[in-house]
Amino acid sequence: MPTYEYRCDACSHEFEEFQYIKDEPLKKCPKCGQNKLRRLISGGAAIVFKGSGFYQTDYRSDSYKKSAQSESPAPPVTTGACNNCPAASACKESTPAAIPKSPEPVKPKNPK
């Protein structure tokens, strides 16, 4: 249920009222008793997002986050990146057998 703000045009009394959306707006001022009350347009409550991600990742335990990091796959090696890598000689992905070769082009057959 939303909270609505009201102001009386007769006595300038301002207050908030907690009402259902389907309820009619209040008309009578609780302070002066006159029917000069009007509902104000307000900003309402803001939605605040906290944390590094959405709810699924925000409330995970530390043990879950650690195990997820250890199970994550290694980043893919792109061709040409191994040339600048200082550990390229010890890396199994930088060997020529690990780098896929491009397929040979298919030659079209000549119809007779």
MOPAC internal coordinates of N, CA, C and O (Angstrom, degrees):
PM7 1SCF
backbone

  N    0.0000 0     0.00 0     0.00 0    0    0    0
  C    1.4509 1     0.00 0     0.00 0    1    0    0
  C    1.5191 1   108.72 1     0.00 0    2    1    0
  O    1.2310 1   120.51 1   -45.67 1    3    2    1
  N    1.3205 1   116.62 1   134.33 1    3    2    1
  C    1.4615 1   119.72 1  -179.08 1    5    3    2
  C    1.5268 1   112.70 1   -82.59 1    6    5    3
  O    1.2310 1   121.82 1   -19.34 1    7    6    5
  N    1.3046 1   114.13 1   160.66 1    7    6    5
  C    1.4566 1   122.09 1   174.71 1    9    7    6
  C    1.5209 1   107.50 1  -104.96 1   10    9    7
  O    1.2310 1   120.70 1   -53.90 1   11   10    9
  N    1.3344 1   116.27 1   126.10 1   11   10    9
  C    1.4626 1   121.53 1  -178.64 1   13   11   10
  C    1.5224 1   110.03 1  -106.71 1   14   13   11
  O    1.2310 1   121.18 1   -32.28 1   15   14   13
  N    1.3216 1   115.35 1   147.72 1   15   14   13
  C    1.4584 1   121.42 1   176.66 1   17   15   14
  C    1.5274 1   108.78 1  -101.54 1   18   17   15
  O    1.2310 1   121.09 1   -41.03 1   19   18   17
  N    1.3371 1   115.52 1   138.97 1   19   18   17
  C    1.4576 1   122.04 1   179.48 1   21   19   18
  C    1.5153 1   110.36 1  -127.80 1   22   21   19
  O    1.2310 1   121.06 1   -26.98 1   23   22   21
  N    1.3452 1   115.58 1   153.02 1   23   22   21
  C    1.4732 1   121.86 1   174.72 1   25   23   22
  C    1.5260 1   107.62 1  -141.05 1   26   25   23
  O    1.2310 1   121.48 1   -42.47 1   27   26   25
  N    1.3207 1   114.78 1   137.53 1   27   26   25
  C    1.4589 1   120.92 1   177.39 1   29   27   26
  C    1.5245 1   108.25 1   -91.07 1   30   29   27
  O    1.2310 1   120.67 1   -51.59 1   31   30   29
  N    1.3456 1   116.33 1   128.41 1   31   30   29
  C    1.4698 1   120.10 1   178.20 1   33   31   30
  C    1.5240 1   112.20 1   -74.09 1   34   33   31
  O    1.2310 1   119.70 1   160.42 1   35   34   33
  N    1.3136 1   118.17 1   -19.58 1   35   34   33
  C    1.4641 1   121.29 1  -178.97 1   37   35   34
  C    1.5247 1   112.17 1   -82.43 1   38   37   35
  O    1.2310 1   120.21 1   130.78 1   39   38   37
  N    1.3408 1   117.21 1   -49.22 1   39   38   37
  C    1.4726 1   119.85 1  -175.33 1   41   39   38
  C    1.5234 1   113.71 1  -113.69 1   42   41   39
  O    1.2310 1   119.38 1  -179.42 1   43   42   41
  N    1.3320 1   118.78 1     0.58 1   43   42   41
  C    1.4751 1   125.10 1   179.75 1   45   43   42
  C    1.5267 1   113.79 1    63.23 1   46   45   43
  O    1.2310 1   120.76 1  -159.04 1   47   46   45
  N    1.3239 1   116.15 1    20.96 1   47   46   45
  C    1.4699 1   120.73 1   177.61 1   49   47   46
  C    1.5316 1   108.57 1   -72.08 1   50   49   47
  O    1.2310 1   120.59 1   -49.54 1   51   50   49
  N    1.3358 1   116.48 1   130.46 1   51   50   49
  C    1.4664 1   122.11 1   178.43 1   53   51   50
  C    1.5231 1   109.19 1  -117.57 1   54   53   51
  O    1.2310 1   120.96 1   -39.98 1   55   54   53
  N    1.3389 1   115.77 1   140.02 1   55   54   53
  C    1.4553 1   120.94 1   178.26 1   57   55   54
  C    1.5154 1   109.36 1  -158.23 1   58   57   55
  O    1.2310 1   121.24 1   -10.98 1   59   58   57
  N    1.3287 1   115.23 1   169.02 1   59   58   57
  C    1.4635 1   122.18 1   178.19 1   61   59   58
  C    1.5257 1   108.71 1  -114.16 1   62   61   59
  O    1.2310 1   120.86 1   -35.05 1   63   62   61
  N    1.3214 1   115.96 1   144.95 1   63   62   61
  C    1.4610 1   121.17 1   179.62 1   65   63   62
  C    1.5267 1   109.29 1  -132.41 1   66   65   63
  O    1.2310 1   120.91 1   -47.56 1   67   66   65
  N    1.3075 1   115.87 1   132.44 1   67   66   65
  C    1.4539 1   123.59 1   179.41 1   69   67   66
  C    1.5268 1   106.99 1   -90.23 1   70   69   67
  O    1.2310 1   119.92 1   -68.15 1   71   70   69
  N    1.3735 1   117.75 1   111.85 1   71   70   69
  C    1.4535 1   121.84 1  -174.56 1   73   71   70
  C    1.5250 1   111.11 1  -136.42 1   74   73   71
  O    1.2310 1   121.48 1   -18.53 1   75   74   73
  N    1.3421 1   114.78 1   161.47 1   75   74   73
  C    1.4572 1   120.26 1   170.21 1   77   75   74
  C    1.5230 1   108.80 1   -71.76 1   78   77   75
  O    1.2310 1   120.20 1   -23.48 1   79   78   77
  N    1.3150 1   117.23 1   156.52 1   79   78   77
  C    1.4605 1   121.57 1   179.63 1   81   79   78
  C    1.5239 1   110.67 1   -65.10 1   82   81   79
  O    1.2310 1   120.15 1   144.45 1   83   82   81
  N    1.3294 1   117.31 1   -35.55 1   83   82   81
  C    1.4615 1   121.70 1  -177.17 1   85   83   82
  C    1.5284 1   113.45 1   -80.12 1   86   85   83
  O    1.2310 1   119.59 1   170.67 1   87   86   85
  N    1.3246 1   118.39 1    -9.33 1   87   86   85
  C    1.4715 1   121.26 1   179.67 1   89   87   86
  C    1.5173 1   110.92 1   -67.27 1   90   89   87
  O    1.2310 1   121.24 1   -34.84 1   91   90   89
  N    1.3222 1   115.23 1   145.16 1   91   90   89
  C    1.4642 1   120.84 1   175.22 1   93   91   90
  C    1.5284 1   109.09 1   -70.14 1   94   93   91
  O    1.2310 1   119.88 1   -32.84 1   95   94   93
  N    1.3424 1   117.83 1   147.16 1   95   94   93
  C    1.4701 1   119.58 1   177.21 1   97   95   94
  C    1.5278 1   110.83 1   -62.91 1   98   97   95
  O    1.2310 1   121.23 1   -32.59 1   99   98   97
  N    1.3114 1   115.24 1   147.41 1   99   98   97
  C    1.4721 1   120.35 1   177.14 1  101   99   98
  C    1.5205 1   109.26 1   -67.68 1  102  101   99
  O    1.2310 1   120.48 1   -30.77 1  103  102  101
  N    1.3583 1   116.69 1   149.23 1  103  102  101
  C    1.4687 1   120.99 1  -179.72 1  105  103  102
  C    1.5184 1   112.43 1  -121.19 1  106  105  103
  O    1.2310 1   120.36 1   148.17 1  107  106  105
  N    1.3333 1   116.91 1   -31.83 1  107  106  105
  C    1.4576 1   121.01 1  -175.14 1  109  107  106
  C    1.5222 1   110.68 1   -96.91 1  110  109  107
  O    1.2310 1   120.37 1   -52.77 1  111  110  109
  N    1.3376 1   116.89 1   127.23 1  111  110  109
  C    1.4697 1   123.14 1  -179.57 1  113  111  110
  C    1.5294 1   109.26 1   -70.58 1  114  113  111
  O    1.2310 1   119.86 1   -49.83 1  115  114  113
  N    1.3494 1   117.87 1   130.17 1  115  114  113
  C    1.4670 1   119.95 1   178.94 1  117  115  114
  C    1.5346 1   112.90 1   -71.46 1  118  117  115
  O    1.2310 1   119.49 1   163.29 1  119  118  117
  N    1.3309 1   118.57 1   -16.71 1  119  118  117
  C    1.4630 1   121.49 1  -177.23 1  121  119  118
  C    1.5354 1   111.72 1   -90.04 1  122  121  119
  O    1.2310 1   120.80 1   126.38 1  123  122  121
  N    1.3622 1   116.07 1   -53.62 1  123  122  121
  C    1.4638 1   118.90 1  -175.42 1  125  123  122
  C    1.5306 1   113.29 1  -102.07 1  126  125  123
  O    1.2310 1   119.71 1   164.39 1  127  126  125
  N    1.3310 1   118.16 1   -15.61 1  127  126  125
  C    1.4580 1   121.89 1   176.78 1  129  127  126
  C    1.5141 1   115.15 1    83.70 1  130  129  127
  O    1.2310 1   119.18 1  -177.80 1  131  130  129
  N    1.3125 1   119.16 1     2.20 1  131  130  129
  C    1.4683 1   121.34 1  -179.67 1  133  131  130
  C    1.5333 1   110.81 1   -86.62 1  134  133  131
  O    1.2310 1   121.12 1   -22.63 1  135  134  133
  N    1.3350 1   115.45 1   157.37 1  135  134  133
  C    1.4690 1   121.36 1   179.44 1  137  135  134
  C    1.5374 1   110.88 1   -89.17 1  138  137  135
  O    1.2310 1   120.12 1  -129.12 1  139  138  137
  N    1.3106 1   117.38 1    50.88 1  139  138  137
  C    1.4657 1   122.93 1  -178.63 1  141  139  138
  C    1.5331 1   111.95 1  -115.09 1  142  141  139
  O    1.2310 1   120.46 1  -156.80 1  143  142  141
  N    1.3133 1   116.72 1    23.20 1  143  142  141
  C    1.4550 1   121.27 1  -176.47 1  145  143  142
  C    1.5261 1   110.20 1   -86.46 1  146  145  143
  O    1.2310 1   120.64 1   -39.72 1  147  146  145
  N    1.3266 1   116.38 1   140.28 1  147  146  145
  C    1.4664 1   120.35 1   175.75 1  149  147  146
  C    1.5252 1   109.75 1  -138.62 1  150  149  147
  O    1.2310 1   122.32 1   -31.22 1  151  150  149
  N    1.3285 1   113.16 1   148.78 1  151  150  149
  C    1.4625 1   120.30 1  -179.94 1  153  151  150
  C    1.5193 1   108.65 1   -82.95 1  154  153  151
  O    1.2310 1   120.68 1   -46.21 1  155  154  153
  N    1.3286 1   116.31 1   133.79 1  155  154  153
  C    1.4647 1   121.50 1  -179.73 1  157  155  154
  C    1.5229 1   110.39 1   -93.01 1  158  157  155
  O    1.2310 1   120.97 1   -27.27 1  159  158  157
  N    1.3087 1   115.74 1   152.73 1  159  158  157
  C    1.4575 1   121.22 1   172.46 1  161  159  158
  C    1.5151 1   106.94 1   -85.50 1  162  161  159
  O    1.2310 1   120.96 1   -56.96 1  163  162  161
  N    1.3207 1   115.76 1   123.04 1  163  162  161
  C    1.4649 1   119.16 1  -177.63 1  165  163  162
  C    1.5207 1   110.03 1  -123.81 1  166  165  163
  O    1.2310 1   121.52 1   -14.52 1  167  166  165
  N    1.3031 1   114.70 1   165.48 1  167  166  165
  C    1.4664 1   121.24 1   179.98 1  169  167  166
  C    1.5060 1   112.54 1   -71.58 1  170  169  167
  O    1.2310 1   120.40 1   156.64 1  171  170  169
  N    1.3097 1   116.83 1   -23.36 1  171  170  169
  C    1.4650 1   119.36 1  -178.79 1  173  171  170
  C    1.5137 1   111.67 1    75.09 1  174  173  171
  O    1.2310 1   121.46 1     9.16 1  175  174  173
  N    1.2882 1   114.82 1  -170.84 1  175  174  173
  C    1.4631 1   120.47 1  -179.51 1  177  175  174
  C    1.5163 1   109.77 1   -87.56 1  178  177  175
  O    1.2310 1   120.80 1   -40.89 1  179  178  177
  N    1.2935 1   116.08 1   139.11 1  179  178  177
  C    1.4615 1   121.03 1   179.59 1  181  179  178
  C    1.5217 1   109.70 1   -89.35 1  182  181  179
  O    1.2310 1   120.83 1   -30.70 1  183  182  181
  N    1.3059 1   116.02 1   149.30 1  183  182  181
  C    1.4580 1   121.46 1   174.28 1  185  183  182
  C    1.5218 1   107.07 1   -89.43 1  186  185  183
  O    1.2310 1   120.91 1   -53.46 1  187  186  185
  N    1.2959 1   115.86 1   126.54 1  187  186  185
  C    1.4535 1   120.76 1  -178.09 1  189  187  186
  C    1.5258 1   108.85 1  -112.99 1  190  189  187
  O    1.2310 1   120.75 1   -59.57 1  191  190  189
  N    1.3300 1   116.17 1   120.43 1  191  190  189
  C    1.4550 1   121.43 1   176.04 1  193  191  190
  C    1.5199 1   107.91 1   -99.12 1  194  193  191
  O    1.2310 1   120.60 1   -56.25 1  195  194  193
  N    1.3131 1   116.46 1   123.75 1  195  194  193
  C    1.4567 1   120.97 1   179.69 1  197  195  194
  C    1.5121 1   109.32 1  -118.72 1  198  197  195
  O    1.2310 1   120.47 1   -27.08 1  199  198  197
  N    1.2992 1   116.72 1   152.92 1  199  198  197
  C    1.4549 1   120.65 1   175.99 1  201  199  198
  C    1.5098 1   112.32 1   102.89 1  202  201  199
  O    1.2310 1   121.46 1     2.26 1  203  202  201
  N    1.3124 1   114.81 1  -177.74 1  203  202  201
  C    1.4547 1   120.85 1  -175.15 1  205  203  202
  C    1.5136 1   113.04 1   -90.33 1  206  205  203
  O    1.2310 1   119.53 1   167.93 1  207  206  205
  N    1.3176 1   118.50 1   -12.07 1  207  206  205
  C    1.4556 1   120.75 1  -177.61 1  209  207  206
  C    1.5040 1   110.68 1  -156.32 1  210  209  207
  O    1.2310 1   120.58 1    25.52 1  211  210  209
  N    1.3061 1   116.50 1  -154.48 1  211  210  209
  C    1.4448 1   121.17 1   179.24 1  213  211  210
  C    1.5164 1   110.22 1   -88.73 1  214  213  211
  O    1.2310 1   120.46 1    -2.43 1  215  214  213
  N    1.3159 1   116.73 1   177.57 1  215  214  213
  C    1.4511 1   121.61 1  -173.11 1  217  215  214
  C    1.5170 1   113.45 1   -55.32 1  218  217  215
  O    1.2310 1   120.12 1   147.57 1  219  218  217
  N    1.3283 1   117.37 1   -32.43 1  219  218  217
  C    1.4576 1   120.23 1  -177.62 1  221  219  218
  C    1.5298 1   111.80 1   -63.46 1  222  221  219
  O    1.2310 1   120.15 1   143.43 1  223  222  221
  N    1.3020 1   117.32 1   -36.57 1  223  222  221
  C    1.4614 1   120.20 1  -177.48 1  225  223  222
  C    1.5249 1   112.65 1   -97.10 1  226  225  223
  O    1.2310 1   119.68 1   160.01 1  227  226  225
  N    1.3151 1   118.22 1   -19.99 1  227  226  225
  C    1.4630 1   120.24 1  -176.74 1  229  227  226
  C    1.5100 1   113.66 1   -70.03 1  230  229  227
  O    1.2310 1   119.75 1   146.55 1  231  230  229
  N    1.3088 1   118.07 1   -33.45 1  231  230  229
  C    1.4546 1   120.59 1  -171.32 1  233  231  230
  C    1.5247 1   113.16 1  -108.31 1  234  233  231
  O    1.2310 1   119.73 1  -158.99 1  235  234  233
  N    1.3031 1   118.13 1    21.01 1  235  234  233
  C    1.4529 1   121.39 1   176.84 1  237  235  234
  C    1.5236 1   109.74 1   -77.97 1  238  237  235
  O    1.2310 1   120.87 1   -30.46 1  239  238  237
  N    1.3078 1   115.94 1   149.54 1  239  238  237
  C    1.4604 1   120.25 1   179.26 1  241  239  238
  C    1.5239 1   109.57 1   -74.50 1  242  241  239
  O    1.2310 1   121.24 1   -19.04 1  243  242  241
  N    1.3228 1   115.22 1   160.96 1  243  242  241
  C    1.4663 1   120.36 1   179.21 1  245  243  242
  C    1.5250 1   111.47 1   -64.64 1  246  245  243
  O    1.2310 1   120.09 1   143.87 1  247  246  245
  N    1.3275 1   117.43 1   -36.13 1  247  246  245
  C    1.4710 1   119.99 1   179.91 1  249  247  246
  C    1.5288 1   110.66 1   -65.80 1  250  249  247
  O    1.2310 1   120.25 1   143.40 1  251  250  249
  N    1.3357 1   117.12 1   -36.60 1  251  250  249
  C    1.4613 1   120.39 1   177.75 1  253  251  250
  C    1.5333 1   110.13 1   -65.98 1  254  253  251
  O    1.2310 1   120.01 1   136.56 1  255  254  253
  N    1.3358 1   117.59 1   -43.44 1  255  254  253
  C    1.4671 1   121.09 1  -179.44 1  257  255  254
  C    1.5293 1   110.94 1   -63.18 1  258  257  255
  O    1.2310 1   120.39 1   140.19 1  259  258  257
  N    1.3430 1   116.87 1   -39.81 1  259  258  257
  C    1.4645 1   120.12 1  -179.92 1  261  259  258
  C    1.5224 1   111.67 1   -66.69 1  262  261  259
  O    1.2310 1   120.50 1   137.72 1  263  262  261
  N    1.3339 1   116.64 1   -42.28 1  263  262  261
  C    1.4572 1   118.92 1  -179.56 1  265  263  262
  C    1.5276 1   111.04 1   -69.68 1  266  265  263
  O    1.2310 1   119.99 1   147.11 1  267  266  265
  N    1.3078 1   117.63 1   -32.89 1  267  266  265
  C    1.4676 1   120.66 1   177.71 1  269  267  266
  C    1.5225 1   110.67 1   -67.41 1  270  269  267
  O    1.2310 1   120.26 1   143.13 1  271  270  269
  N    1.3331 1   117.11 1   -36.87 1  271  270  269
  C    1.4654 1   120.27 1   178.26 1  273  271  270
  C    1.5240 1   110.95 1   -68.00 1  274  273  271
  O    1.2310 1   120.35 1   140.12 1  275  274  273
  N    1.3268 1   116.94 1   -39.88 1  275  274  273
  C    1.4684 1   119.13 1  -177.70 1  277  275  274
  C    1.5259 1   111.38 1   -71.84 1  278  277  275
  O    1.2310 1   119.41 1   154.19 1  279  278  277
  N    1.3300 1   118.73 1   -25.81 1  279  278  277
  C    1.4536 1   122.19 1  -179.87 1  281  279  278
  C    1.5208 1   113.48 1   -89.28 1  282  281  279
  O    1.2310 1   119.84 1   172.71 1  283  282  281
  N    1.3099 1   117.91 1    -7.29 1  283  282  281
  C    1.4648 1   119.55 1  -177.71 1  285  283  282
  C    1.5250 1   109.98 1   -70.39 1  286  285  283
  O    1.2310 1   119.94 1   -38.85 1  287  286  285
  N    1.3444 1   117.72 1   141.15 1  287  286  285
  C    1.4680 1   120.97 1  -178.04 1  289  287  286
  C    1.5280 1   111.49 1   -70.40 1  290  289  287
  O    1.2310 1   121.28 1   -22.92 1  291  290  289
  N    1.3228 1   115.15 1   157.08 1  291  290  289
  C    1.4602 1   121.10 1   177.68 1  293  291  290
  C    1.5173 1   109.23 1   -68.39 1  294  293  291
  O    1.2310 1   119.54 1   -30.10 1  295  294  293
  N    1.3188 1   118.49 1   149.90 1  295  294  293
  C    1.4618 1   120.25 1   179.30 1  297  295  294
  C    1.5244 1   110.68 1   -64.01 1  298  297  295
  O    1.2310 1   119.96 1   -34.66 1  299  298  297
  N    1.3309 1   117.68 1   145.34 1  299  298  297
  C    1.4618 1   120.07 1  -177.97 1  301  299  298
  C    1.5278 1   111.67 1   -67.68 1  302  301  299
  O    1.2310 1   121.15 1   -33.73 1  303  302  301
  N    1.3219 1   115.41 1   146.27 1  303  302  301
  C    1.4584 1   121.86 1   178.75 1  305  303  302
  C    1.5164 1   107.75 1   -93.63 1  306  305  303
  O    1.2310 1   120.67 1   -51.46 1  307  306  305
  N    1.3120 1   116.33 1   128.54 1  307  306  305
  C    1.4561 1   120.22 1   177.72 1  309  307  306
  C    1.5099 1   108.89 1  -100.76 1  310  309  307
  O    1.2310 1   120.27 1   -27.49 1  311  310  309
  N    1.3089 1   117.08 1   152.51 1  311  310  309
  C    1.4637 1   120.28 1  -179.15 1  313  311  310
  C    1.5148 1   109.21 1   -66.04 1  314  313  311
  O    1.2310 1   120.29 1   -40.55 1  315  314  313
  N    1.2930 1   117.06 1   139.45 1  315  314  313
  C    1.4646 1   121.85 1  -179.38 1  317  315  314
  C    1.5211 1   112.65 1    94.40 1  318  317  315
  O    1.2310 1   120.32 1   158.61 1  319  318  317
  N    1.3380 1   116.99 1   -21.39 1  319  318  317
  C    1.4574 1   119.66 1  -179.36 1  321  319  318
  C    1.5208 1   111.21 1   -74.94 1  322  321  319
  O    1.2310 1   120.47 1   151.83 1  323  322  321
  N    1.3155 1   116.70 1   -28.17 1  323  322  321
  C    1.4605 1   120.32 1  -178.07 1  325  323  322
  C    1.5284 1   112.02 1   -71.34 1  326  325  323
  O    1.2310 1   120.39 1   157.92 1  327  326  325
  N    1.3182 1   116.87 1   -22.08 1  327  326  325
  C    1.4696 1   119.55 1  -179.26 1  329  327  326
  C    1.5182 1   111.35 1   -64.04 1  330  329  327
  O    1.2310 1   120.33 1   148.62 1  331  330  329
  N    1.3466 1   116.98 1   -31.38 1  331  330  329
  C    1.4656 1   120.38 1  -177.55 1  333  331  330
  C    1.5226 1   112.47 1   -99.75 1  334  333  331
  O    1.2310 1   119.97 1   178.77 1  335  334  333
  N    1.3182 1   117.65 1    -1.23 1  335  334  333
  C    1.4597 1   121.60 1  -176.47 1  337  335  334
  C    1.5272 1   110.09 1   -82.03 1  338  337  335
  O    1.2310 1   119.62 1   -50.21 1  339  338  337
  N    1.3415 1   118.33 1   129.79 1  339  338  337
  C    1.4694 1   119.99 1   179.62 1  341  339  338
  C    1.5342 1   112.35 1   -69.73 1  342  341  339
  O    1.2310 1   119.31 1   159.00 1  343  342  341
  N    1.3365 1   118.92 1   -21.00 1  343  342  341
  C    1.4642 1   121.47 1  -178.61 1  345  343  342
  C    1.5225 1   111.56 1  -102.23 1  346  345  343
  O    1.2310 1   119.70 1  -158.99 1  347  346  345
  N    1.3251 1   118.18 1    21.01 1  347  346  345
  C    1.4640 1   121.64 1  -175.49 1  349  347  346
  C    1.5162 1   112.51 1   -64.18 1  350  349  347
  O    1.2310 1   119.64 1   148.96 1  351  350  349
  N    1.3177 1   118.30 1   -31.04 1  351  350  349
  C    1.4727 1   119.85 1  -177.74 1  353  351  350
  C    1.5254 1   111.62 1   -71.37 1  354  353  351
  O    1.2310 1   119.61 1   150.70 1  355  354  353
  N    1.3228 1   118.34 1   -29.30 1  355  354  353
  C    1.4597 1   121.70 1  -178.89 1  357  355  354
  C    1.5235 1   112.36 1   -94.63 1  358  357  355
  O    1.2310 1   120.25 1   170.20 1  359  358  357
  N    1.3028 1   117.12 1    -9.80 1  359  358  357
  C    1.4691 1   121.43 1  -175.01 1  361  359  358
  C    1.5231 1   110.44 1   -83.96 1  362  361  359
  O    1.2310 1   120.85 1   -48.55 1  363  362  361
  N    1.3537 1   115.99 1   131.45 1  363  362  361
  C    1.4585 1   118.99 1  -178.82 1  365  363  362
  C    1.5303 1   111.49 1   -75.80 1  366  365  363
  O    1.2310 1   120.05 1   159.19 1  367  366  365
  N    1.3263 1   117.51 1   -20.81 1  367  366  365
  C    1.4639 1   119.72 1  -179.80 1  369  367  366
  C    1.5275 1   112.51 1   -79.63 1  370  369  367
  O    1.2310 1   119.94 1   165.50 1  371  370  369
  N    1.3355 1   117.73 1   -14.50 1  371  370  369
  C    1.4570 1   119.51 1  -179.30 1  373  371  370
  C    1.5242 1   112.65 1   -91.58 1  374  373  371
  O    1.2310 1   120.19 1   176.74 1  375  374  373
  N    1.3298 1   117.25 1    -3.26 1  375  374  373
  C    1.4629 1   119.61 1   178.69 1  377  375  374
  C    1.5219 1   109.43 1   -71.45 1  378  377  375
  O    1.2310 1   119.61 1   -28.64 1  379  378  377
  N    1.3206 1   118.34 1   151.36 1  379  378  377
  C    1.4637 1   120.75 1  -178.73 1  381  379  378
  C    1.5245 1   113.40 1   -58.91 1  382  381  379
  O    1.2310 1   119.52 1   150.56 1  383  382  381
  N    1.3277 1   118.53 1   -29.44 1  383  382  381
  C    1.4608 1   120.39 1  -179.74 1  385  383  382
  C    1.5223 1   111.62 1   -70.38 1  386  385  383
  O    1.2310 1   119.93 1   153.20 1  387  386  385
  N    1.3239 1   117.73 1   -26.80 1  387  386  385
  C    1.4554 1   120.97 1  -177.80 1  389  387  386
  C    1.5251 1   112.39 1   -82.34 1  390  389  387
  O    1.2310 1   119.98 1   157.80 1  391  390  389
  N    1.3316 1   117.64 1   -22.20 1  391  390  389
  C    1.4578 1   121.21 1  -179.06 1  393  391  390
  C    1.5200 1   108.22 1   -86.07 1  394  393  391
  O    1.2310 1   120.10 1   -59.74 1  395  394  393
  N    1.3424 1   117.41 1   120.26 1  395  394  393
  C    1.4698 1   118.83 1  -176.70 1  397  395  394
  C    1.5200 1   111.62 1   -68.22 1  398  397  395
  O    1.2310 1   121.79 1   -37.00 1  399  398  397
  N    1.3157 1   114.18 1   143.00 1  399  398  397
  C    1.4624 1   120.11 1   178.37 1  401  399  398
  C    1.5193 1   108.61 1   -90.00 1  402  401  399
  O    1.2310 1   121.13 1   -28.72 1  403  402  401
  N    1.3275 1   115.44 1   151.28 1  403  402  401
  C    1.4572 1   119.02 1   177.65 1  405  403  402
  C    1.5204 1   108.94 1   -77.04 1  406  405  403
  O    1.2310 1   120.25 1   -38.33 1  407  406  405
  N    1.3308 1   117.13 1   141.67 1  407  406  405
  C    1.4730 1   118.62 1  -178.31 1  409  407  406
  C    1.5238 1   110.77 1   -69.84 1  410  409  407
  O    1.2310 1   121.45 1   -27.61 1  411  410  409
  N    1.3454 1   114.84 1   152.39 1  411  410  409
  C    1.4604 1   119.92 1   178.87 1  413  411  410
  C    1.5217 1   108.93 1   -73.39 1  414  413  411
  O    1.2310 1   120.13 1   -35.51 1  415  414  413
  N    1.3262 1   117.35 1   144.49 1  415  414  413
  C    1.4597 1   118.86 1  -179.77 1  417  415  414
  C    1.5246 1   111.47 1   -66.87 1  418  417  415
  O    1.2310 1   121.38 1   -35.01 1  419  418  417
  N    1.3146 1   114.97 1   144.99 1  419  418  417
  C    1.4752 1   121.03 1   179.52 1  421  419  418
  C    1.5030 1   108.50 1   -85.81 1  422  421  419
  O    1.2310 1   120.52 1   -51.64 1  423  422  421
  N    1.3441 1   116.60 1   128.36 1  423  422  421
  C    1.4619 1   120.23 1   179.08 1  425  423  422
  C    1.5286 1   109.15 1   -89.76 1  426  425  423
  O    1.2310 1   120.01 1   -46.21 1  427  426  425
  N    1.3279 1   117.58 1   133.79 1  427  426  425
  C    1.4542 1   119.68 1   179.91 1  429  427  426
  C    1.5326 1   110.99 1   -72.14 1  430  429  427
  O    1.2310 1   121.08 1   -32.85 1  431  430  429
  N    1.3195 1   115.54 1   147.15 1  431  430  429
  C    1.4614 1   120.51 1   179.55 1  433  431  430
  C    1.5191 1   108.86 1   -83.56 1  434  433  431
  O    1.2310 1   120.82 1   -38.34 1  435  434  433
  N    1.3340 1   116.04 1   141.66 1  435  434  433
  C    1.4631 1   121.38 1   178.44 1  437  435  434
  C    1.5277 1   109.62 1   -86.35 1  438  437  435
  O    1.2310 1   119.86 1   -59.46 1  439  438  437
  N    1.3133 1   117.88 1   120.54 1  439  438  437
  C    1.4714 1   118.47 1   178.29 1  441  439  438
  C    1.5294 1   110.85 1   -74.99 1  442  441  439
  O    1.2310 1   119.40 1   -34.08 1  443  442  441
  N    1.3183 1   118.74 1   145.92 1  443  442  441
  C    1.4652 1   122.23 1  -179.33 1  445  443  442
  C    1.4810 1   110.89 1  -108.36 1  446  445  443
  O    1.2310 1   120.10 1   180.00 1  447  446  445

